[in-house]
Amino acid sequence: MSISPQDICILHNNNNNNLALLQTNGMPGNKYNCSPGTPRTRLERLLRERELRKFNKSLSDTETDQLSANDPFSPDADTSIWFNDDDSFETISTGRVSSDGGCERQDFRVSKQRLLVVANRLPVSAVRRGEDSWQLELSVGGLVRALLGVKEFETRWIGWAGVNVPDEVGQKALAKALAEKRCIPVFLDEEIVHQYYNGYCNNILWPLFHYLGLPQEDRLATTRSFQSQFDAYKKANQLFADVVNEHYEEGDVVWCHDYHLMFLPKCLKERNSKMKVGWFLHTPFPSSEIHRMLPCRSELLRSVLAADLVGFHTYDYARHFVSACTRILGLEGTPEGVEDQGKLTRVAAFPIGIDSDRFIQAIELPQVQDHMKELKERFAGRKVMLGVDRLDMIKGIPQKILAFEKFLEENPDWRDKVVLLQIAVPTRTDVPEYQKLTSQVHEIVGRINGRFGTLTAVPIHHLDRSLDFHALCALYAVTDVALVTSLRDGMNLVSYEFVACQASKKGVLILSEFAGAAQSLGAGAILVNPWNVTEVASSISYALNMPADEREKRHHHNFMHVTTHTSQEWAATFVSELNDTIVEAQLRTIQIPPMLPVEVAVDHYLKSNNRLLILGFNATLTEPVDNLGRKGSQIKELEPKLHPDLQEPLKKLCDDPKTTIVVLSGSDRCVLDDNFGDYNLWLAAENGMFLRVTGGDWMTTMPENLNMDWVDSVKHVFEYFTERTPRSHFELRETSVTWNYKYADVEFGRLQARDLLQHLWTGPISNTSLDVVQGSRSVEVRSVGVTKGAAIDRILGEMVHNKGMKEPIDYVLCIGHFLAKDEDIYTFFEPELPSEAPAPLRSHVPPPPVRTSISKLPVSKSGSKAARLNKQRSLSTIERNTNYPVIGGGLQSMVTDRMSMQEGASVLDLQADNYFSCSVARKRSNARYLLGSSDDVVKLLRELAES
């Protein structure tokens, strides 16, 4: 869609969050008042942002000729300027609503959003020329090449300058020199660099992420170990975070790059939770089975998840990351990313590109044309094959050369008609493994040249050095076949650069399927397995003999992709998604309960006269356990025990005559008896279907006509799936059956749960009135209407009768880690200011024929009060069930001394600010407040007991 300046009105918000509202003739809204409707969905926002970027790009393109002299990114620009502040503001024509309702044209400047790029290395190399003098040179690298072409943001680059500067004078001078290039240095001493960069980054993370495994720890020097290197890694990341915090301004986007800075998002968010933080990995992310070998694996994953948006080159890498979070951390993977108790970290693929215009324009430069002419004369009559790689284990240089040798063996007619030019840029020359690789490559090249070469020509030209930009472009342009045989590569931009320079030649690209670029350029390239030397040799033959029309079709496909998916588009898309992720997170945060104000809860507790504390048991009063069942957590969960730190405060609270405590749990009666038999409180087992005060007998609240014939058939299904699913188990209770696969393999457990549900719906429960309650990793079958909320009114009635309350309940604290089905207990107590003063509580309650629900309750969130009471009343008639099994003695029925609705109305005198409902570790909840874990429950109850 073409957009003219006359059709555009831009509403620019003050915090530069890039959520501009774009109005066009083709979009809904009134074009006369220049006030379009706000995009309602995430997709609408991103599409509108995309159109805005296109329009801004069209404006900047019209000014290219005027700014070319100052453009640091043009092919012939002076490389002493990389980030020019002169064009940090762009003038655009925008609309302003005039007093008469029309559009008044106005010119003003719209500032670009500030982008803080944080990477291990700055895009410059610093060389000291004196005590306070530094020389800066542009570095070479894929990230540098990609981000130097990004002009849509006011960019600042934060990183290490690659040199140790111990003195303050040198640091100030270097910082001043770098500031002119819009770069900010992070100073690291030699020991940190040794342990952090050479150690943890290059010796542990990089090999693991490229599927090379971990080194043996005994091979490391005695002063280094996995732990000491990891400590240095965390320290270095904290130093980066300190520099970012020093230069951060509100509204900035902080973009962290690569495996060197996996700890940085956590450090930044701990300082400022509102900071916009994105993290992007430029290497592959390995499968979870590889990543789980890494010491401190969980800490690294959780640190990355602190970011708002996590990006990878390909969907495969993103999928591996989500899988690692699921299998190692036990978190929930969703189509959008990774969810941890309501907090969503978006995970997505953002394939990086290049500044394609820079390469396309460079081909027309005189010096490049001269290089091309020399190369064509030098290799006249021969097809040129090209490889450009770092001399690295993952680049597959030996495999490439061996495949070329195989091709020459099988195709003797081509021996004098083809030449392979291999540019191998040296890297890490002080590492023995790399020295060995260099010797190996030299040996293979020498053998092949000696075998197939002549006095006037050799089949392989091997250079152990890099080429300047113009020479490289010329080499790309004259190449017939480019050969990229990476054994494992994050993306590989050499393939993109080759395509961009092939407008006239239309050469063929042979690309490893293990390079990230294979997912982008796979349709136009010839994909190969670099380990299969025979396949690569065959592909070389196919490429050299490919018809011109097929070459042109393949090149056209790749060229269109390279020129549209540029580095500028990559960066703009990532930042746009990050801004939108922040908006989504803010909308989601509104739905998350705030943390419990402990001081307020304690203060209101002290001021009340009759308090009711309703406490869950599992994951509320028990010790926290490892979600993945390590260190015996599964055994602990099968035999839940009261948190040892709760014994003393719980005892004090139970002995307080003004406080009544109810432990309401889905567990069976014997579990509650074992843990709370010595405390003076109320126990409600199996979601309130059984009730007793400690020291008394168990009473049943089950209706007489409750049908339990379904239990045996459901039990057989659960037994079957327990046998088929390792580390799963089922619990048979008197009123429900639960199958739990929390500790089973996550993916397999989900598949089994889906299969189990199909069996249930089509078999045992197809014609029965039952509820199937699905937890995060459990399936429970119970009778319809059996919830904690439905039981609480019956429990309250019995408590009032048994305790003989002198005053109405004026304070309620309800805490639990309940299933969504049971969260009706939170809304049950939601109070409203009473319209009338409550009637005084009678000292004696005569025995009416039937007890019904406590009625001093307002309308709940789930529906009208009357409807809820009518629904619950059918479950509130409690009769003796003589046929049901008895555990630990007889069941006492709750028929005696029934209370009428009118007399039950005075049980509660609850004001809105005296009700505290708290969900434990469940951020998506109907509760008013949130507590992080059972440890927070311990702290709260201890404060209540000591107050």
Secondary structure in CASP SS format (residue, H / E / C, confidence):
PFRMAT SS
TARGET T0000
AUTHOR 0000-0000-0000
METHOD secondary structure of the structure
MODEL  1
M C 1.00
S C 1.00
I C 1.00
S C 1.00
P H 1.00
Q H 1.00
D H 1.00
I C 1.00
C E 1.00
I E 1.00
L E 1.00
H C 1.00
N C 1.00
N C 1.00
N C 1.00
N C 1.00
N C 1.00
N C 1.00
L C 1.00
A C 1.00
L E 1.00
L E 1.00
Q E 1.00
T C 1.00
N C 1.00
G C 1.00
M C 1.00
P C 1.00
G C 1.00
N C 1.00
K C 1.00
Y C 1.00
N C 1.00
C C 1.00
S C 1.00
P C 1.00
G C 1.00
T C 1.00
P C 1.00
R C 1.00
T C 1.00
R H 1.00
L H 1.00
E H 1.00
R H 1.00
L H 1.00
L H 1.00
R H 1.00
E H 1.00
R H 1.00
E H 1.00
L H 1.00
R H 1.00
K H 1.00
F H 1.00
N H 1.00
K H 1.00
S H 1.00
L H 1.00
S H 1.00
D H 1.00
T H 1.00
E C 1.00
T H 1.00
D H 1.00
Q H 1.00
L H 1.00
S H 1.00
A H 1.00
N H 1.00
D C 1.00
P C 1.00
F C 1.00
S C 1.00
P C 1.00
D C 1.00
A C 1.00
D C 1.00
T C 1.00
S C 1.00
I C 1.00
W C 1.00
F C 1.00
N C 1.00
D H 1.00
D H 1.00
D H 1.00
S C 1.00
F E 1.00
E E 1.00
T E 1.00
I E 1.00
S E 1.00
T E 1.00
G E 1.00
R E 1.00
V E 1.00
S C 1.00
S C 1.00
D C 1.00
G C 1.00
G C 1.00
C E 1.00
E E 1.00
R E 1.00
Q E 1.00
D E 1.00
F E 1.00
R E 1.00
V E 1.00
S E 1.00
K C 1.00
Q C 1.00
R E 1.00
L E 1.00
L E 1.00
V E 1.00
V E 1.00
A E 1.00
N E 1.00
R E 1.00
L C 1.00
P C 1.00
V E 1.00
S E 1.00
A E 1.00
V E 1.00
R E 1.00
R E 1.00
G E 1.00
E C 1.00
D C 1.00
S E 1.00
W E 1.00
Q E 1.00
L E 1.00
E E 1.00
L E 1.00
S C 1.00
V C 1.00
G C 1.00
G H 1.00
L H 1.00
V H 1.00
R H 1.00
A H 1.00
L H 1.00
L C 1.00
G C 1.00
V C 1.00
K C 1.00
E C 1.00
F C 1.00
E E 1.00
T E 1.00
R E 1.00
W E 1.00
I E 1.00
G E 1.00
W E 1.00
A C 1.00
G C 1.00
V C 1.00
N C 1.00
V C 1.00
P C 1.00
D C 1.00
E H 1.00
V H 1.00
G H 1.00
Q H 1.00
K H 1.00
A H 1.00
L H 1.00
A H 1.00
K H 1.00
A H 1.00
L H 1.00
A H 1.00
E C 1.00
K C 1.00
R C 1.00
C E 1.00
I E 1.00
P E 1.00
V C 1.00
F C 1.00
L C 1.00
D C 1.00
E H 1.00
E H 1.00
I H 1.00
V H 1.00
H H 1.00
Q H 1.00
Y H 1.00
Y H 1.00
N H 1.00
G H 1.00
Y H 1.00
C H 1.00
N H 1.00
N H 1.00
I H 1.00
L H 1.00
W H 1.00
P H 1.00
L H 1.00
F H 1.00
H C 1.00
Y C 1.00
L C 1.00
G C 1.00
L C 1.00
P C 1.00
Q C 1.00
E H 1.00
D H 1.00
R H 1.00
L C 1.00
A C 1.00
T C 1.00
T C 1.00
R C 1.00
S C 1.00
F H 1.00
Q H 1.00
S H 1.00
Q H 1.00
F H 1.00
D H 1.00
A H 1.00
Y H 1.00
K H 1.00
K H 1.00
A H 1.00
N H 1.00
Q H 1.00
L H 1.00
F H 1.00
A H 1.00
D H 1.00
V H 1.00
V H 1.00
N H 1.00
E H 1.00
H H 1.00
Y C 1.00
E C 1.00
E C 1.00
G C 1.00
D C 1.00
V E 1.00
V E 1.00
W E 1.00
C E 1.00
H E 1.00
D C 1.00
Y H 1.00
H H 1.00
L H 1.00
M C 1.00
F C 1.00
L H 1.00
P H 1.00
K H 1.00
C H 1.00
L H 1.00
K H 1.00
E H 1.00
R H 1.00
N C 1.00
S C 1.00
K C 1.00
M C 1.00
K E 1.00
V E 1.00
G E 1.00
W E 1.00
F E 1.00
L C 1.00
H C 1.00
T C 1.00
P C 1.00
F C 1.00
P C 1.00
S C 1.00
S H 1.00
E H 1.00
I H 1.00
H H 1.00
R C 1.00
M C 1.00
L C 1.00
P C 1.00
C C 1.00
R H 1.00
S H 1.00
E H 1.00
L H 1.00
L H 1.00
R H 1.00
S H 1.00
V H 1.00
L C 1.00
A C 1.00
A C 1.00
D C 1.00
L E 1.00
V E 1.00
G E 1.00
F E 1.00
H C 1.00
T C 1.00
Y H 1.00
D H 1.00
Y H 1.00
A H 1.00
R H 1.00
H H 1.00
F H 1.00
V H 1.00
S H 1.00
A H 1.00
C H 1.00
T H 1.00
R H 1.00
I H 1.00
L H 1.00
G C 1.00
L C 1.00
E E 1.00
G E 1.00
T E 1.00
P C 1.00
E C 1.00
G E 1.00
V E 1.00
E E 1.00
D E 1.00
Q C 1.00
G C 1.00
K E 1.00
L E 1.00
T E 1.00
R E 1.00
V E 1.00
A E 1.00
A E 1.00
F C 1.00
P C 1.00
I C 1.00
G C 1.00
I C 1.00
D C 1.00
S H 1.00
D H 1.00
R H 1.00
F H 1.00
I H 1.00
Q H 1.00
A H 1.00
I C 1.00
E C 1.00
L C 1.00
P H 1.00
Q H 1.00
V H 1.00
Q H 1.00
D H 1.00
H H 1.00
M H 1.00
K H 1.00
E H 1.00
L H 1.00
K H 1.00
E H 1.00
R H 1.00
F C 1.00
A C 1.00
G C 1.00
R C 1.00
K E 1.00
V E 1.00
M E 1.00
L E 1.00
G E 1.00
V E 1.00
D E 1.00
R E 1.00
L C 1.00
D C 1.00
M H 1.00
I H 1.00
K H 1.00
G C 1.00
I H 1.00
P H 1.00
Q H 1.00
K H 1.00
I H 1.00
L H 1.00
A H 1.00
F H 1.00
E H 1.00
K H 1.00
F H 1.00
L H 1.00
E H 1.00
E H 1.00
N C 1.00
P H 1.00
D H 1.00
W H 1.00
R C 1.00
D C 1.00
K C 1.00
V E 1.00
V E 1.00
L E 1.00
L E 1.00
Q E 1.00
I E 1.00
A E 1.00
V E 1.00
P C 1.00
T C 1.00
R C 1.00
T C 1.00
D C 1.00
V C 1.00
P H 1.00
E H 1.00
Y H 1.00
Q H 1.00
K H 1.00
L H 1.00
T H 1.00
S H 1.00
Q H 1.00
V H 1.00
H H 1.00
E H 1.00
I H 1.00
V H 1.00
G H 1.00
R H 1.00
I H 1.00
N H 1.00
G H 1.00
R H 1.00
F H 1.00
G C 1.00
T C 1.00
L C 1.00
T C 1.00
A C 1.00
V C 1.00
P C 1.00
I E 1.00
H E 1.00
H E 1.00
L E 1.00
D C 1.00
R C 1.00
S C 1.00
L C 1.00
D C 1.00
F H 1.00
H H 1.00
A H 1.00
L H 1.00
C H 1.00
A H 1.00
L H 1.00
Y H 1.00
A H 1.00
V H 1.00
T C 1.00
D C 1.00
V E 1.00
A E 1.00
L E 1.00
V E 1.00
T C 1.00
S C 1.00
L C 1.00
R C 1.00
D E 1.00
G C 1.00
M C 1.00
N C 1.00
L C 1.00
V H 1.00
S H 1.00
Y H 1.00
E H 1.00
F H 1.00
V H 1.00
A H 1.00
C C 1.00
Q C 1.00
A C 1.00
S C 1.00
K C 1.00
K C 1.00
G C 1.00
V E 1.00
L E 1.00
I E 1.00
L E 1.00
S E 1.00
E C 1.00
F C 1.00
A E 1.00
G C 1.00
A C 1.00
A H 1.00
Q H 1.00
S H 1.00
L H 1.00
G C 1.00
A C 1.00
G C 1.00
A C 1.00
I E 1.00
L E 1.00
V E 1.00
N C 1.00
P C 1.00
W C 1.00
N C 1.00
V H 1.00
T H 1.00
E H 1.00
V H 1.00
A H 1.00
S H 1.00
S H 1.00
I H 1.00
S H 1.00
Y H 1.00
A H 1.00
L H 1.00
N C 1.00
M C 1.00
P C 1.00
A H 1.00
D H 1.00
E H 1.00
R H 1.00
E H 1.00
K H 1.00
R H 1.00
H H 1.00
H H 1.00
H H 1.00
N H 1.00
F H 1.00
M H 1.00
H H 1.00
V H 1.00
T H 1.00
T H 1.00
H C 1.00
T C 1.00
S H 1.00
Q H 1.00
E H 1.00
W H 1.00
A H 1.00
A H 1.00
T H 1.00
F H 1.00
V H 1.00
S H 1.00
E H 1.00
L H 1.00
N H 1.00
D H 1.00
T H 1.00
I H 1.00
V H 1.00
E H 1.00
A H 1.00
Q H 1.00
L H 1.00
R H 1.00
T H 1.00
I H 1.00
Q C 1.00
I C 1.00
P C 1.00
P C 1.00
M E 1.00
L C 1.00
P C 1.00
V H 1.00
E H 1.00
V H 1.00
A H 1.00
V H 1.00
D H 1.00
H H 1.00
Y H 1.00
L H 1.00
K H 1.00
S C 1.00
N C 1.00
N C 1.00
R E 1.00
L E 1.00
L E 1.00
I E 1.00
L E 1.00
G C 1.00
F C 1.00
N C 1.00
A C 1.00
T C 1.00
L C 1.00
T E 1.00
E C 1.00
P C 1.00
V C 1.00
D C 1.00
N C 1.00
L C 1.00
G C 1.00
R H 1.00
K H 1.00
G H 1.00
S H 1.00
Q H 1.00
I H 1.00
K H 1.00
E H 1.00
L H 1.00
E C 1.00
P C 1.00
K C 1.00
L E 1.00
H C 1.00
P H 1.00
D H 1.00
L H 1.00
Q H 1.00
E H 1.00
P H 1.00
L H 1.00
K H 1.00
K H 1.00
L H 1.00
C H 1.00
D H 1.00
D C 1.00
P C 1.00
K C 1.00
T E 1.00
T E 1.00
I E 1.00
V E 1.00
V E 1.00
L E 1.00
S C 1.00
G C 1.00
S C 1.00
D C 1.00
R H 1.00
C H 1.00
V H 1.00
L H 1.00
D H 1.00
D H 1.00
N H 1.00
F H 1.00
G C 1.00
D C 1.00
Y C 1.00
N C 1.00
L C 1.00
W E 1.00
L E 1.00
A E 1.00
A E 1.00
E C 1.00
N C 1.00
G C 1.00
M C 1.00
F E 1.00
L E 1.00
R E 1.00
V E 1.00
T C 1.00
G C 1.00
G C 1.00
D C 1.00
W C 1.00
M E 1.00
T E 1.00
T C 1.00
M C 1.00
P C 1.00
E C 1.00
N C 1.00
L C 1.00
N C 1.00
M C 1.00
D C 1.00
W C 1.00
V H 1.00
D H 1.00
S H 1.00
V H 1.00
K H 1.00
H H 1.00
V H 1.00
F H 1.00
E H 1.00
Y H 1.00
F H 1.00
T H 1.00
E H 1.00
R H 1.00
T C 1.00
P C 1.00
R C 1.00
S C 1.00
H E 1.00
F E 1.00
E E 1.00
L E 1.00
R C 1.00
E C 1.00
T C 1.00
S E 1.00
V E 1.00
T E 1.00
W E 1.00
N E 1.00
Y C 1.00
K C 1.00
Y C 1.00
A C 1.00
D C 1.00
V H 1.00
E H 1.00
F H 1.00
G H 1.00
R H 1.00
L H 1.00
Q H 1.00
A H 1.00
R H 1.00
D H 1.00
L H 1.00
L H 1.00
Q H 1.00
H H 1.00
L H 1.00
W H 1.00
T H 1.00
G C 1.00
P C 1.00
I C 1.00
S C 1.00
N C 1.00
T C 1.00
S C 1.00
L E 1.00
D E 1.00
V E 1.00
V E 1.00
Q E 1.00
G C 1.00
S C 1.00
R C 1.00
S E 1.00
V E 1.00
E E 1.00
V E 1.00
R E 1.00
S E 1.00
V C 1.00
G C 1.00
V C 1.00
T C 1.00
K H 1.00
G H 1.00
A H 1.00
A H 1.00
I H 1.00
D H 1.00
R H 1.00
I H 1.00
L H 1.00
G H 1.00
E H 1.00
M H 1.00
V H 1.00
H H 1.00
N H 1.00
K H 1.00
G C 1.00
M C 1.00
K C 1.00
E C 1.00
P C 1.00
I E 1.00
D C 1.00
Y E 1.00
V E 1.00
L E 1.00
C E 1.00
I E 1.00
G E 1.00
H C 1.00
F C 1.00
L C 1.00
A H 1.00
K H 1.00
D H 1.00
E C 1.00
D H 1.00
I H 1.00
Y H 1.00
T H 1.00
F H 1.00
F C 1.00
E C 1.00
P C 1.00
E C 1.00
L C 1.00
P C 1.00
S C 1.00
E C 1.00
A C 1.00
P C 1.00
A C 1.00
P C 1.00
L C 1.00
R C 1.00
S C 1.00
H C 1.00
V C 1.00
P C 1.00
P C 1.00
P C 1.00
P C 1.00
V C 1.00
R C 1.00
T C 1.00
S C 1.00
I C 1.00
S C 1.00
K C 1.00
L C 1.00
P C 1.00
V C 1.00
S E 1.00
K C 1.00
S C 1.00
G E 1.00
S C 1.00
K H 1.00
A H 1.00
A H 1.00
R H 1.00
L H 1.00
N H 1.00
K H 1.00
Q H 1.00
R H 1.00
S H 1.00
L H 1.00
S H 1.00
T C 1.00
I C 1.00
E C 1.00
R C 1.00
N C 1.00
T C 1.00
N C 1.00
Y C 1.00
P C 1.00
V C 1.00
I C 1.00
G C 1.00
G C 1.00
G C 1.00
L C 1.00
Q E 1.00
S E 1.00
M C 1.00
V C 1.00
T C 1.00
D C 1.00
R C 1.00
M C 1.00
S C 1.00
M H 1.00
Q H 1.00
E H 1.00
G H 1.00
A C 1.00
S C 1.00
V C 1.00
L E 1.00
D C 1.00
L C 1.00
Q C 1.00
A H 1.00
D H 1.00
N H 1.00
Y E 1.00
F E 1.00
S E 1.00
C E 1.00
S E 1.00
V E 1.00
A C 1.00
R C 1.00
K C 1.00
R C 1.00
S C 1.00
N C 1.00
A C 1.00
R C 1.00
Y E 1.00
L E 1.00
L E 1.00
G C 1.00
S C 1.00
S H 1.00
D H 1.00
D H 1.00
V H 1.00
V H 1.00
K H 1.00
L H 1.00
L H 1.00
R H 1.00
E H 1.00
L H 1.00
A H 1.00
E H 1.00
S C 1.00
END
